[in-house]
Amino acid sequence: MVALPTAAPPNTLGNVVLLTSNHRLEIPEEMLGHPKHYLHDDYMHWYILQLNHALDNRFVPDTDDILVLTDDLNPVDLLGGVIILTARKQLHSYLGENGLNW
């Protein structure tokens, strides 16, 4: 298993893409592209930056004594409220209590 965090730093609220396989996982870096090659396209530049960030910060999570989520057992929906509240607090911290004051 390989975890690819999309947020910077990796311990902030954001997504973590988990890749699992019965075989060794290898991600050839040449498949990612280099952000400087996409300066002409804002979306692709951002996309390639995200891919490179995730690869640069990849890690193998400790899977000892973890709960395996399946279709029958998936408490993620129960955590949705906590995730939304955390995101709102971070947004208020970033923008200020009254939002953007331009």
PDB file as gemmi writes it, atoms N, CA and C in Angstrom:
CRYST1    1.000    1.000    1.000  90.00  90.00  90.00 P 1                      
ATOM      1  N   MET A   1       0.842  -1.164   0.000  1.00  0.00           N  
ATOM      2  CA  MET A   1       0.000   0.000   0.000  1.00  0.00           C  
ATOM      3  C   MET A   1       0.894   1.235   0.000  1.00  0.00           C  
ATOM      4  N   VAL A   2       0.474   2.241  -0.762  1.00  0.00           N  
ATOM      5  CA  VAL A   2       1.166   3.518  -0.804  1.00  0.00           C  
ATOM      6  C   VAL A   2       0.127   4.612  -0.591  1.00  0.00           C  
ATOM      7  N   ALA A   3       0.450   5.575   0.264  1.00  0.00           N  
ATOM      8  CA  ALA A   3      -0.426   6.719   0.504  1.00  0.00           C  
ATOM      9  C   ALA A   3       0.183   7.949  -0.167  1.00  0.00           C  
ATOM     10  N   LEU A   4      -0.663   8.684  -0.906  1.00  0.00           N  
ATOM     11  CA  LEU A   4      -0.222   9.877  -1.621  1.00  0.00           C  
ATOM     12  C   LEU A   4      -1.035  11.075  -1.121  1.00  0.00           C  
ATOM     13  N   PRO A   5      -0.483  11.885  -0.196  1.00  0.00           N  
ATOM     14  CA  PRO A   5      -1.228  13.034   0.312  1.00  0.00           C  
ATOM     15  C   PRO A   5      -1.263  14.170  -0.697  1.00  0.00           C  
ATOM     16  N   THR A   6      -2.421  14.835  -0.800  1.00  0.00           N  
ATOM     17  CA  THR A   6      -2.546  15.943  -1.750  1.00  0.00           C  
ATOM     18  C   THR A   6      -2.413  17.298  -1.083  1.00  0.00           C  
ATOM     19  N   ALA A   7      -2.496  17.369   0.247  1.00  0.00           N  
ATOM     20  CA  ALA A   7      -2.408  18.647   0.946  1.00  0.00           C  
ATOM     21  C   ALA A   7      -0.967  18.929   1.344  1.00  0.00           C  
ATOM     22  N   ALA A   8      -0.651  20.201   1.515  1.00  0.00           N  
ATOM     23  CA  ALA A   8       0.681  20.583   1.953  1.00  0.00           C  
ATOM     24  C   ALA A   8       0.555  21.438   3.200  1.00  0.00           C  
ATOM     25  N   PRO A   9       1.192  21.149   4.293  1.00  0.00           N  
ATOM     26  CA  PRO A   9       1.961  19.934   4.527  1.00  0.00           C  
ATOM     27  C   PRO A   9       1.056  18.714   4.588  1.00  0.00           C  
ATOM     28  N   PRO A  10       1.629  17.527   4.489  1.00  0.00           N  
ATOM     29  CA  PRO A  10       0.822  16.310   4.392  1.00  0.00           C  
ATOM     30  C   PRO A  10      -0.114  16.054   5.567  1.00  0.00           C  
ATOM     31  N   ASN A  11       0.109  16.693   6.729  1.00  0.00           N  
ATOM     32  CA  ASN A  11      -0.744  16.431   7.888  1.00  0.00           C  
ATOM     33  C   ASN A  11      -1.902  17.424   8.005  1.00  0.00           C  
ATOM     34  N   THR A  12      -2.179  18.224   6.979  1.00  0.00           N  
ATOM     35  CA  THR A  12      -3.310  19.141   7.011  1.00  0.00           C  
ATOM     36  C   THR A  12      -4.520  18.483   6.372  1.00  0.00           C  
ATOM     37  N   LEU A  13      -5.670  19.131   6.537  1.00  0.00           N  
ATOM     38  CA  LEU A  13      -6.893  18.606   5.957  1.00  0.00           C  
ATOM     39  C   LEU A  13      -6.752  18.543   4.442  1.00  0.00           C  
ATOM     40  N   GLY A  14      -7.078  17.435   3.886  1.00  0.00           N  
ATOM     41  CA  GLY A  14      -6.982  17.240   2.447  1.00  0.00           C  
ATOM     42  C   GLY A  14      -7.228  15.783   2.122  1.00  0.00           C  
ATOM     43  N   ASN A  15      -6.991  15.411   0.927  1.00  0.00           N  
ATOM     44  CA  ASN A  15      -7.204  14.033   0.505  1.00  0.00           C  
ATOM     45  C   ASN A  15      -5.900  13.256   0.558  1.00  0.00           C  
ATOM     46  N   VAL A  16      -6.049  11.973   0.789  1.00  0.00           N  
ATOM     47  CA  VAL A  16      -4.937  11.039   0.690  1.00  0.00           C  
ATOM     48  C   VAL A  16      -5.404   9.926  -0.239  1.00  0.00           C  
ATOM     49  N   VAL A  17      -4.698   9.759  -1.321  1.00  0.00           N  
ATOM     50  CA  VAL A  17      -5.021   8.700  -2.273  1.00  0.00           C  
ATOM     51  C   VAL A  17      -4.270   7.455  -1.837  1.00  0.00           C  
ATOM     52  N   LEU A  18      -5.013   6.364  -1.651  1.00  0.00           N  
ATOM     53  CA  LEU A  18      -4.394   5.096  -1.262  1.00  0.00           C  
ATOM     54  C   LEU A  18      -4.356   4.164  -2.458  1.00  0.00           C  
ATOM     55  N   LEU A  19      -3.191   3.647  -2.739  1.00  0.00           N  
ATOM     56  CA  LEU A  19      -3.020   2.678  -3.810  1.00  0.00           C  
ATOM     57  C   LEU A  19      -2.646   1.347  -3.177  1.00  0.00           C  
ATOM     58  N   THR A  20      -3.374   0.315  -3.538  1.00  0.00           N  
ATOM     59  CA  THR A  20      -3.058  -1.013  -3.026  1.00  0.00           C  
ATOM     60  C   THR A  20      -2.977  -1.996  -4.187  1.00  0.00           C  
ATOM     61  N   SER A  21      -2.205  -3.038  -3.975  1.00  0.00           N  
ATOM     62  CA  SER A  21      -2.042  -4.040  -5.020  1.00  0.00           C  
ATOM     63  C   SER A  21      -1.481  -5.317  -4.411  1.00  0.00           C  
ATOM     64  N   ASN A  22      -1.691  -6.406  -5.108  1.00  0.00           N  
ATOM     65  CA  ASN A  22      -1.043  -7.660  -4.718  1.00  0.00           C  
ATOM     66  C   ASN A  22       0.388  -7.717  -5.217  1.00  0.00           C  
ATOM     67  N   HIS A  23       0.771  -6.735  -6.015  1.00  0.00           N  
ATOM     68  CA  HIS A  23       2.112  -6.671  -6.594  1.00  0.00           C  
ATOM     69  C   HIS A  23       2.803  -5.399  -6.111  1.00  0.00           C  
ATOM     70  N   ARG A  24       4.084  -5.343  -6.270  1.00  0.00           N  
ATOM     71  CA  ARG A  24       4.850  -4.164  -5.893  1.00  0.00           C  
ATOM     72  C   ARG A  24       4.359  -2.958  -6.701  1.00  0.00           C  
ATOM     73  N   LEU A  25       4.150  -1.843  -6.007  1.00  0.00           N  
ATOM     74  CA  LEU A  25       3.683  -0.626  -6.664  1.00  0.00           C  
ATOM     75  C   LEU A  25       4.872   0.250  -7.028  1.00  0.00           C  
ATOM     76  N   GLU A  26       4.962   0.574  -8.290  1.00  0.00           N  
ATOM     77  CA  GLU A  26       6.007   1.478  -8.752  1.00  0.00           C  
ATOM     78  C   GLU A  26       5.357   2.568  -9.582  1.00  0.00           C  
ATOM     79  N   ILE A  27       5.742   3.794  -9.311  1.00  0.00           N  
ATOM     80  CA  ILE A  27       5.209   4.938 -10.053  1.00  0.00           C  
ATOM     81  C   ILE A  27       6.390   5.596 -10.761  1.00  0.00           C  
ATOM     82  N   PRO A  28       6.529   5.360 -12.054  1.00  0.00           N  
ATOM     83  CA  PRO A  28       7.645   5.971 -12.787  1.00  0.00           C  
ATOM     84  C   PRO A  28       7.520   7.496 -12.796  1.00  0.00           C  
ATOM     85  N   GLU A  29       8.547   8.164 -12.302  1.00  0.00           N  
ATOM     86  CA  GLU A  29       8.502   9.619 -12.199  1.00  0.00           C  
ATOM     87  C   GLU A  29       8.371  10.295 -13.561  1.00  0.00           C  
ATOM     88  N   GLU A  30       8.865   9.661 -14.618  1.00  0.00           N  
ATOM     89  CA  GLU A  30       8.757  10.282 -15.939  1.00  0.00           C  
ATOM     90  C   GLU A  30       7.305  10.352 -16.416  1.00  0.00           C  
ATOM     91  N   MET A  31       6.413   9.581 -15.802  1.00  0.00           N  
ATOM     92  CA  MET A  31       4.992   9.626 -16.164  1.00  0.00           C  
ATOM     93  C   MET A  31       4.321  10.908 -15.661  1.00  0.00           C  
ATOM     94  N   LEU A  32       4.920  11.528 -14.656  1.00  0.00           N  
ATOM     95  CA  LEU A  32       4.283  12.682 -14.022  1.00  0.00           C  
ATOM     96  C   LEU A  32       4.397  13.963 -14.835  1.00  0.00           C  
ATOM     97  N   GLY A  33       5.464  14.129 -15.509  1.00  0.00           N  
ATOM     98  CA  GLY A  33       5.692  15.400 -16.194  1.00  0.00           C  
ATOM     99  C   GLY A  33       6.310  16.402 -15.234  1.00  0.00           C  
ATOM    100  N   HIS A  34       6.787  17.496 -15.787  1.00  0.00           N  
ATOM    101  CA  HIS A  34       7.414  18.548 -14.981  1.00  0.00           C  
ATOM    102  C   HIS A  34       6.540  19.799 -15.046  1.00  0.00           C  
ATOM    103  N   PRO A  35       6.245  20.424 -13.900  1.00  0.00           N  
ATOM    104  CA  PRO A  35       5.359  21.594 -13.893  1.00  0.00           C  
ATOM    105  C   PRO A  35       5.786  22.720 -14.846  1.00  0.00           C  
ATOM    106  N   LYS A  36       7.086  22.898 -15.042  1.00  0.00           N  
ATOM    107  CA  LYS A  36       7.533  23.994 -15.913  1.00  0.00           C  
ATOM    108  C   LYS A  36       7.090  23.791 -17.367  1.00  0.00           C  
ATOM    109  N   HIS A  37       6.803  22.540 -17.742  1.00  0.00           N  
ATOM    110  CA  HIS A  37       6.349  22.278 -19.109  1.00  0.00           C  
ATOM    111  C   HIS A  37       4.886  22.649 -19.313  1.00  0.00           C  
ATOM    112  N   TYR A  38       4.195  23.018 -18.245  1.00  0.00           N  
ATOM    113  CA  TYR A  38       2.762  23.325 -18.322  1.00  0.00           C  
ATOM    114  C   TYR A  38       2.448  24.742 -17.865  1.00  0.00           C  
ATOM    115  N   LEU A  39       3.432  25.623 -17.898  1.00  0.00           N  
ATOM    116  CA  LEU A  39       3.197  27.002 -17.470  1.00  0.00           C  
ATOM    117  C   LEU A  39       2.170  27.718 -18.339  1.00  0.00           C  
ATOM    118  N   HIS A  40       1.988  27.284 -19.560  1.00  0.00           N  
ATOM    119  CA  HIS A  40       1.042  27.909 -20.491  1.00  0.00           C  
ATOM    120  C   HIS A  40      -0.409  27.511 -20.198  1.00  0.00           C  
ATOM    121  N   ASP A  41      -0.612  26.488 -19.380  1.00  0.00           N  
ATOM    122  CA  ASP A  41      -1.948  25.969 -19.090  1.00  0.00           C  
ATOM    123  C   ASP A  41      -2.120  25.905 -17.571  1.00  0.00           C  
ATOM    124  N   ASP A  42      -2.879  26.854 -17.004  1.00  0.00           N  
ATOM    125  CA  ASP A  42      -3.018  26.955 -15.547  1.00  0.00           C  
ATOM    126  C   ASP A  42      -3.524  25.658 -14.921  1.00  0.00           C  
ATOM    127  N   TYR A  43      -4.542  25.043 -15.522  1.00  0.00           N  
ATOM    128  CA  TYR A  43      -5.102  23.830 -14.936  1.00  0.00           C  
ATOM    129  C   TYR A  43      -4.085  22.694 -14.945  1.00  0.00           C  
ATOM    130  N   MET A  44      -3.460  22.449 -16.090  1.00  0.00           N  
ATOM    131  CA  MET A  44      -2.500  21.351 -16.182  1.00  0.00           C  
ATOM    132  C   MET A  44      -1.288  21.602 -15.287  1.00  0.00           C  
ATOM    133  N   HIS A  45      -0.872  22.862 -15.189  1.00  0.00           N  
ATOM    134  CA  HIS A  45       0.246  23.203 -14.307  1.00  0.00           C  
ATOM    135  C   HIS A  45      -0.110  22.830 -12.865  1.00  0.00           C  
ATOM    136  N   TRP A  46      -1.313  23.209 -12.400  1.00  0.00           N  
ATOM    137  CA  TRP A  46      -1.764  22.871 -11.053  1.00  0.00           C  
ATOM    138  C   TRP A  46      -1.861  21.354 -10.882  1.00  0.00           C  
ATOM    139  N   TYR A  47      -2.422  20.688 -11.879  1.00  0.00           N  
ATOM    140  CA  TYR A  47      -2.602  19.237 -11.839  1.00  0.00           C  
ATOM    141  C   TYR A  47      -1.253  18.518 -11.696  1.00  0.00           C  
ATOM    142  N   ILE A  48      -0.281  18.921 -12.495  1.00  0.00           N  
ATOM    143  CA  ILE A  48       1.046  18.290 -12.452  1.00  0.00           C  
ATOM    144  C   ILE A  48       1.736  18.597 -11.126  1.00  0.00           C  
ATOM    145  N   LEU A  49       1.541  19.811 -10.600  1.00  0.00           N  
ATOM    146  CA  LEU A  49       2.086  20.134  -9.279  1.00  0.00           C  
ATOM    147  C   LEU A  49       1.515  19.210  -8.218  1.00  0.00           C  
ATOM    148  N   GLN A  50       0.200  18.977  -8.272  1.00  0.00           N  
ATOM    149  CA  GLN A  50      -0.446  18.091  -7.302  1.00  0.00           C  
ATOM    150  C   GLN A  50       0.095  16.670  -7.411  1.00  0.00           C  
ATOM    151  N   LEU A  51       0.248  16.168  -8.615  1.00  0.00           N  
ATOM    152  CA  LEU A  51       0.787  14.821  -8.801  1.00  0.00           C  
ATOM    153  C   LEU A  51       2.201  14.705  -8.232  1.00  0.00           C  
ATOM    154  N   ASN A  52       3.032  15.686  -8.537  1.00  0.00           N  
ATOM    155  CA  ASN A  52       4.408  15.666  -8.051  1.00  0.00           C  
ATOM    156  C   ASN A  52       4.452  15.785  -6.533  1.00  0.00           C  
ATOM    157  N   HIS A  53       3.589  16.647  -5.967  1.00  0.00           N  
ATOM    158  CA  HIS A  53       3.533  16.799  -4.513  1.00  0.00           C  
ATOM    159  C   HIS A  53       3.166  15.473  -3.855  1.00  0.00           C  
ATOM    160  N   ALA A  54       2.142  14.818  -4.390  1.00  0.00           N  
ATOM    161  CA  ALA A  54       1.697  13.546  -3.823  1.00  0.00           C  
ATOM    162  C   ALA A  54       2.820  12.511  -3.884  1.00  0.00           C  
ATOM    163  N   LEU A  55       3.514  12.437  -4.998  1.00  0.00           N  
ATOM    164  CA  LEU A  55       4.594  11.460  -5.129  1.00  0.00           C  
ATOM    165  C   LEU A  55       5.757  11.798  -4.193  1.00  0.00           C  
ATOM    166  N   ASP A  56       6.103  13.081  -4.109  1.00  0.00           N  
ATOM    167  CA  ASP A  56       7.218  13.492  -3.250  1.00  0.00           C  
ATOM    168  C   ASP A  56       6.942  13.229  -1.771  1.00  0.00           C  
ATOM    169  N   ASN A  57       5.664  13.211  -1.381  1.00  0.00           N  
ATOM    170  CA  ASN A  57       5.291  13.032   0.026  1.00  0.00           C  
ATOM    171  C   ASN A  57       4.675  11.666   0.307  1.00  0.00           C  
ATOM    172  N   ARG A  58       4.869  10.724  -0.600  1.00  0.00           N  
ATOM    173  CA  ARG A  58       4.269   9.405  -0.430  1.00  0.00           C  
ATOM    174  C   ARG A  58       4.853   8.708   0.802  1.00  0.00           C  
ATOM    175  N   PHE A  59       4.050   7.840   1.369  1.00  0.00           N  
ATOM    176  CA  PHE A  59       4.497   7.063   2.508  1.00  0.00           C  
ATOM    177  C   PHE A  59       3.720   5.751   2.544  1.00  0.00           C  
ATOM    178  N   VAL A  60       4.227   4.813   3.293  1.00  0.00           N  
ATOM    179  CA  VAL A  60       3.552   3.532   3.487  1.00  0.00           C  
ATOM    180  C   VAL A  60       2.916   3.591   4.870  1.00  0.00           C  
ATOM    181  N   PRO A  61       1.582   3.609   4.925  1.00  0.00           N  
ATOM    182  CA  PRO A  61       0.922   3.713   6.227  1.00  0.00           C  
ATOM    183  C   PRO A  61       1.088   2.443   7.052  1.00  0.00           C  
ATOM    184  N   ASP A  62       1.092   2.624   8.354  1.00  0.00           N  
ATOM    185  CA  ASP A  62       1.136   1.498   9.269  1.00  0.00           C  
ATOM    186  C   ASP A  62      -0.236   0.844   9.265  1.00  0.00           C  
ATOM    187  N   THR A  63      -0.309  -0.393   8.856  1.00  0.00           N  
ATOM    188  CA  THR A  63      -1.601  -1.063   8.736  1.00  0.00           C  
ATOM    189  C   THR A  63      -1.839  -2.087   9.845  1.00  0.00           C  
ATOM    190  N   ASP A  64      -0.977  -2.095  10.863  1.00  0.00           N  
ATOM    191  CA  ASP A  64      -1.188  -3.010  11.987  1.00  0.00           C  
ATOM    192  C   ASP A  64      -2.398  -2.556  12.790  1.00  0.00           C  
ATOM    193  N   ASP A  65      -3.262  -3.480  13.110  1.00  0.00           N  
ATOM    194  CA  ASP A  65      -4.429  -3.218  13.960  1.00  0.00           C  
ATOM    195  C   ASP A  65      -5.324  -2.108  13.440  1.00  0.00           C  
ATOM    196  N   ILE A  66      -5.565  -2.066  12.116  1.00  0.00           N  
ATOM    197  CA  ILE A  66      -6.464  -1.058  11.568  1.00  0.00           C  
ATOM    198  C   ILE A  66      -7.791  -1.697  11.171  1.00  0.00           C  
ATOM    199  N   LEU A  67      -8.809  -0.898  11.124  1.00  0.00           N  
ATOM    200  CA  LEU A  67     -10.121  -1.334  10.706  1.00  0.00           C  
ATOM    201  C   LEU A  67     -10.178  -1.325   9.182  1.00  0.00           C  
ATOM    202  N   VAL A  68     -10.532  -2.431   8.583  1.00  0.00           N  
ATOM    203  CA  VAL A  68     -10.651  -2.515   7.136  1.00  0.00           C  
ATOM    204  C   VAL A  68     -12.060  -2.084   6.749  1.00  0.00           C  
ATOM    205  N   LEU A  69     -12.167  -1.074   5.892  1.00  0.00           N  
ATOM    206  CA  LEU A  69     -13.462  -0.581   5.454  1.00  0.00           C  
ATOM    207  C   LEU A  69     -13.937  -1.385   4.257  1.00  0.00           C  
ATOM    208  N   THR A  70     -15.186  -1.799   4.322  1.00  0.00           N  
ATOM    209  CA  THR A  70     -15.800  -2.545   3.232  1.00  0.00           C  
ATOM    210  C   THR A  70     -17.163  -1.932   2.945  1.00  0.00           C  
ATOM    211  N   ASP A  71     -17.872  -2.464   1.976  1.00  0.00           N  
ATOM    212  CA  ASP A  71     -19.228  -1.995   1.706  1.00  0.00           C  
ATOM    213  C   ASP A  71     -20.135  -2.189   2.913  1.00  0.00           C  
ATOM    214  N   ASP A  72     -19.886  -3.226   3.694  1.00  0.00           N  
ATOM    215  CA  ASP A  72     -20.713  -3.515   4.865  1.00  0.00           C  
ATOM    216  C   ASP A  72     -20.285  -2.724   6.102  1.00  0.00           C  
ATOM    217  N   LEU A  73     -19.071  -2.251   6.132  1.00  0.00           N  
ATOM    218  CA  LEU A  73     -18.546  -1.535   7.288  1.00  0.00           C  
ATOM    219  C   LEU A  73     -17.749  -0.333   6.805  1.00  0.00           C  
ATOM    220  N   ASN A  74     -18.400   0.818   6.768  1.00  0.00           N  
ATOM    221  CA  ASN A  74     -17.760   2.027   6.287  1.00  0.00           C  
ATOM    222  C   ASN A  74     -18.296   3.234   7.063  1.00  0.00           C  
ATOM    223  N   PRO A  75     -17.628   3.590   8.178  1.00  0.00           N  
ATOM    224  CA  PRO A  75     -18.105   4.702   8.996  1.00  0.00           C  
ATOM    225  C   PRO A  75     -17.701   6.085   8.480  1.00  0.00           C  
ATOM    226  N   VAL A  76     -17.208   6.169   7.261  1.00  0.00           N  
ATOM    227  CA  VAL A  76     -16.755   7.450   6.728  1.00  0.00           C  
ATOM    228  C   VAL A  76     -17.888   8.470   6.724  1.00  0.00           C  
ATOM    229  N   ASP A  77     -19.108   8.047   6.401  1.00  0.00           N  
ATOM    230  CA  ASP A  77     -20.232   8.980   6.395  1.00  0.00           C  
ATOM    231  C   ASP A  77     -20.448   9.595   7.771  1.00  0.00           C  
ATOM    232  N   LEU A  78     -20.179   8.842   8.814  1.00  0.00           N  
ATOM    233  CA  LEU A  78     -20.334   9.365  10.164  1.00  0.00           C  
ATOM    234  C   LEU A  78     -19.298  10.437  10.468  1.00  0.00           C  
ATOM    235  N   LEU A  79     -18.167  10.370   9.801  1.00  0.00           N  
ATOM    236  CA  LEU A  79     -17.102  11.348  10.025  1.00  0.00           C  
ATOM    237  C   LEU A  79     -17.268  12.587   9.154  1.00  0.00           C  
ATOM    238  N   GLY A  80     -18.220  12.577   8.235  1.00  0.00           N  
ATOM    239  CA  GLY A  80     -18.403  13.705   7.322  1.00  0.00           C  
ATOM    240  C   GLY A  80     -18.601  15.018   8.048  1.00  0.00           C  
ATOM    241  N   GLY A  81     -19.399  15.033   9.102  1.00  0.00           N  
ATOM    242  CA  GLY A  81     -19.640  16.261   9.861  1.00  0.00           C  
ATOM    243  C   GLY A  81     -18.373  16.798  10.489  1.00  0.00           C  
ATOM    244  N   VAL A  82     -17.555  15.913  11.045  1.00  0.00           N  
ATOM    245  CA  VAL A  82     -16.293  16.331  11.659  1.00  0.00           C  
ATOM    246  C   VAL A  82     -15.364  16.921  10.603  1.00  0.00           C  
ATOM    247  N   ILE A  83     -15.315  16.295   9.443  1.00  0.00           N  
ATOM    248  CA  ILE A  83     -14.450  16.778   8.355  1.00  0.00           C  
ATOM    249  C   ILE A  83     -14.912  18.153   7.880  1.00  0.00           C  
ATOM    250  N   ILE A  84     -16.212  18.340   7.693  1.00  0.00           N  
ATOM    251  CA  ILE A  84     -16.747  19.629   7.240  1.00  0.00           C  
ATOM    252  C   ILE A  84     -16.471  20.716   8.278  1.00  0.00           C  
ATOM    253  N   LEU A  85     -16.681  20.418   9.562  1.00  0.00           N  
ATOM    254  CA  LEU A  85     -16.421  21.396  10.614  1.00  0.00           C  
ATOM    255  C   LEU A  85     -14.946  21.788  10.650  1.00  0.00           C  
ATOM    256  N   THR A  86     -14.063  20.819  10.511  1.00  0.00           N  
ATOM    257  CA  THR A  86     -12.629  21.102  10.483  1.00  0.00           C  
ATOM    258  C   THR A  86     -12.270  21.978   9.287  1.00  0.00           C  
ATOM    259  N   ALA A  87     -12.833  21.668   8.122  1.00  0.00           N  
ATOM    260  CA  ALA A  87     -12.567  22.468   6.922  1.00  0.00           C  
ATOM    261  C   ALA A  87     -13.064  23.893   7.108  1.00  0.00           C  
ATOM    262  N   ARG A  88     -14.238  24.075   7.693  1.00  0.00           N  
ATOM    263  CA  ARG A  88     -14.777  25.425   7.917  1.00  0.00           C  
ATOM    264  C   ARG A  88     -13.909  26.212   8.885  1.00  0.00           C  
ATOM    265  N   LYS A  89     -13.431  25.565   9.938  1.00  0.00           N  
ATOM    266  CA  LYS A  89     -12.553  26.247  10.897  1.00  0.00           C  
ATOM    267  C   LYS A  89     -11.266  26.696  10.218  1.00  0.00           C  
ATOM    268  N   GLN A  90     -10.709  25.830   9.381  1.00  0.00           N  
ATOM    269  CA  GLN A  90      -9.488  26.210   8.663  1.00  0.00           C  
ATOM    270  C   GLN A  90      -9.760  27.354   7.694  1.00  0.00           C  
ATOM    271  N   LEU A  91     -10.914  27.320   7.037  1.00  0.00           N  
ATOM    272  CA  LEU A  91     -11.270  28.381   6.105  1.00  0.00           C  
ATOM    273  C   LEU A  91     -11.448  29.710   6.835  1.00  0.00           C  
ATOM    274  N   HIS A  92     -12.124  29.698   7.978  1.00  0.00           N  
ATOM    275  CA  HIS A  92     -12.290  30.921   8.772  1.00  0.00           C  
ATOM    276  C   HIS A  92     -10.951  31.437   9.272  1.00  0.00           C  
ATOM    277  N   SER A  93     -10.079  30.525   9.652  1.00  0.00           N  
ATOM    278  CA  SER A  93      -8.749  30.923  10.102  1.00  0.00           C  
ATOM    279  C   SER A  93      -7.971  31.595   8.983  1.00  0.00           C  
ATOM    280  N   TYR A  94      -8.131  31.065   7.768  1.00  0.00           N  
ATOM    281  CA  TYR A  94      -7.419  31.606   6.605  1.00  0.00           C  
ATOM    282  C   TYR A  94      -8.028  32.928   6.129  1.00  0.00           C  
ATOM    283  N   LEU A  95      -9.358  32.986   6.059  1.00  0.00           N  
ATOM    284  CA  LEU A  95     -10.028  34.170   5.503  1.00  0.00           C  
ATOM    285  C   LEU A  95     -10.405  35.198   6.544  1.00  0.00           C  
ATOM    286  N   GLY A  96     -10.449  34.822   7.801  1.00  0.00           N  
ATOM    287  CA  GLY A  96     -10.927  35.725   8.858  1.00  0.00           C  
ATOM    288  C   GLY A  96     -12.392  35.434   9.112  1.00  0.00           C  
ATOM    289  N   GLU A  97     -12.892  35.888  10.247  1.00  0.00           N  
ATOM    290  CA  GLU A  97     -14.270  35.586  10.646  1.00  0.00           C  
ATOM    291  C   GLU A  97     -15.300  36.127   9.667  1.00  0.00           C  
ATOM    292  N   ASN A  98     -15.026  37.231   9.011  1.00  0.00           N  
ATOM    293  CA  ASN A  98     -15.993  37.839   8.099  1.00  0.00           C  
ATOM    294  C   ASN A  98     -15.734  37.498   6.638  1.00  0.00           C  
ATOM    295  N   GLY A  99     -14.893  36.543   6.387  1.00  0.00           N  
ATOM    296  CA  GLY A  99     -14.582  36.171   5.011  1.00  0.00           C  
ATOM    297  C   GLY A  99     -13.604  37.149   4.402  1.00  0.00           C  
ATOM    298  N   LEU A 100     -13.573  37.220   3.108  1.00  0.00           N  
ATOM    299  CA  LEU A 100     -12.660  38.126   2.421  1.00  0.00           C  
ATOM    300  C   LEU A 100     -13.111  39.569   2.595  1.00  0.00           C  
ATOM    301  N   ASN A 101     -12.194  40.405   2.984  1.00  0.00           N  
ATOM    302  CA  ASN A 101     -12.473  41.838   3.129  1.00  0.00           C  
ATOM    303  C   ASN A 101     -11.628  42.602   2.124  1.00  0.00           C  
ATOM    304  N   TRP A 102     -12.168  42.728   0.933  1.00  0.00           N  
ATOM    305  CA  TRP A 102     -11.417  43.419  -0.113  1.00  0.00           C  
ATOM    306  C   TRP A 102     -11.825  44.843  -0.184  1.00  0.00           C  
TER     307      TRP A 102                                                      
END                                                                             
